Amino acid sequence: MKIYADNAATTQMSRTAIDAMTDCMASYFGNPSSLYTIGQKAKEKLEEARAEIAQLINAKPGEIFFTSGGSEADNQAILSAAEIGKRKGKTHIISTSIEHHAVLHTLKKLEKQGFEVTLLPVGESGIVSVDEVKNAIRDDTCLVTVMTVNNEIGTIQPITEIGAVCRERGVLFHTDAVQAVGHLPIDVEAMHIDMLSASAHKFHGPKGVGFLYAKKGVRLSNLIEGGAQERGKRGGTENLPGITAMAAALKESVEKMDTVAERLTPIRDYLIKGLSKIPHSALNGDRNARVCNNVNFCFEGIEGESLLILLDQKGISASSGSACTSGSLDPSHVLLAIGRVHDVAHGSLRLSLGEDATLEEADYIISAVSEVVAYLRGFSPIWRDLTTGKKEFIL
Ligand SMILES: *Cc1c(COP(=O)(O)O)cnc(C)c1O
């Protein structure tokens, strides 16, 4: 059996997105900045995509800025808010300890420039408390940035409530919604969002394209200087095939969202139930406030990397920590933030199901993981210490 269960890392492009992309490449090769008809046809296509995307998150077309993906959108949003803040003498930023590195590393850079960053804890559930956000806001706070859905443990953050608090206090609110757009309903007005980042390859669009929503009146700074594209906020000839495909992918994902959630939730729950039967294991992140395709477990006494390699041999593509941290020996900052100790955090497995996942596949995953975990524990020195009482079990 071949099972791709790493949709939080990237998704397969949909047929609709591929068709939109190839049609655009074949029929709209002009430069949207050119004044003749071929260029203007491309420009129309670009603005069509912008209007479509805007409508799908209840924004206005003029509030959508195309980027090279989620990371660029995060960088631009945060650096812009910092620039706005600095002009007013406000240099305090609030975020959480479980953000994506595109956010955390940008905040680190700002700290070196004199900004003060408060990273709120999330507790065992992996959900930030609205009250803690409220209490952390100061007179000199220029930005609150909290992700909508965590990419590792799938937890859904109370974005609408945080947005309301920020709006009331007059603080800019950005959300990295890369794992949410196309998966959960997004309404930037109702959710009081000032800036939002999204990435096409997380909702069956192509890689290397995304967008930043910035509410009218929020002045963006440029990361890329160049021509007057994207209303002067992002130089460079637009990635029209990518943008067109992104709009098509998002439209389809939003249309399918409810049926997918209805279908996947019981399969996710079945997987959680099955994997919980493995001794000394634990689910990571809140049991209920999580996206419908995310299952993340820790298994004591094993290494996540070995688990992944053996699962791959059984045809299962999964992940341990995030794709960006795998390859390094540090355990996931998200698992540490929810209170997992180093040894336990090392033995983690993230399964992010595809839309067409089935119960039969879930059964196959449960038996494959159970088998591989038992096998690895058979020659793990940590497991031997645990079973002989030299070390105490944590899970
Ligand atoms: C994937 C991801 C990103 C980065 O998006 P890219 O388009 O790959 O740059 C940022 N934030 C989160 C939460 C993600 O899952």
The ligand as a MOL file (V3000), in Angstrom:
LIG
                    3D

  0  0  0     0  0            999 V3000
M  V30 BEGIN CTAB
M  V30 COUNTS 15 15 0 0 0
M  V30 BEGIN ATOM
M  V30 1 C 4.6170 25.6180 5.0620 0
M  V30 2 C 4.4850 26.6890 6.0650 0
M  V30 3 C 5.0940 27.9420 5.9020 0
M  V30 4 C 6.0320 28.2300 4.7560 0
M  V30 5 O 5.3720 28.3200 3.5320 0
M  V30 6 P 6.2410 28.2170 2.1820 0
M  V30 7 O 5.2670 28.5330 1.0990 0
M  V30 8 O 6.7340 26.8170 2.1190 0
M  V30 9 O 7.3220 29.2350 2.2940 0
M  V30 10 C 4.8650 28.9130 6.8440 0
M  V30 11 N 4.0710 28.6920 7.8960 0
M  V30 12 C 3.4570 27.5000 8.0930 0
M  V30 13 C 2.5640 27.3250 9.2610 0
M  V30 14 C 3.6450 26.4640 7.1840 0
M  V30 15 O 3.0480 25.2960 7.3950 0
M  V30 END ATOM
M  V30 BEGIN BOND
M  V30 1 1 1 2
M  V30 2 1 2 3
M  V30 3 2 2 14
M  V30 4 1 3 4
M  V30 5 2 3 10
M  V30 6 1 4 5
M  V30 7 1 5 6
M  V30 8 2 6 7
M  V30 9 1 6 8
M  V30 10 1 6 9
M  V30 11 1 10 11
M  V30 12 2 11 12
M  V30 13 1 12 13
M  V30 14 1 12 14
M  V30 15 1 14 15
M  V30 END BOND
M  V30 END CTAB
M  END
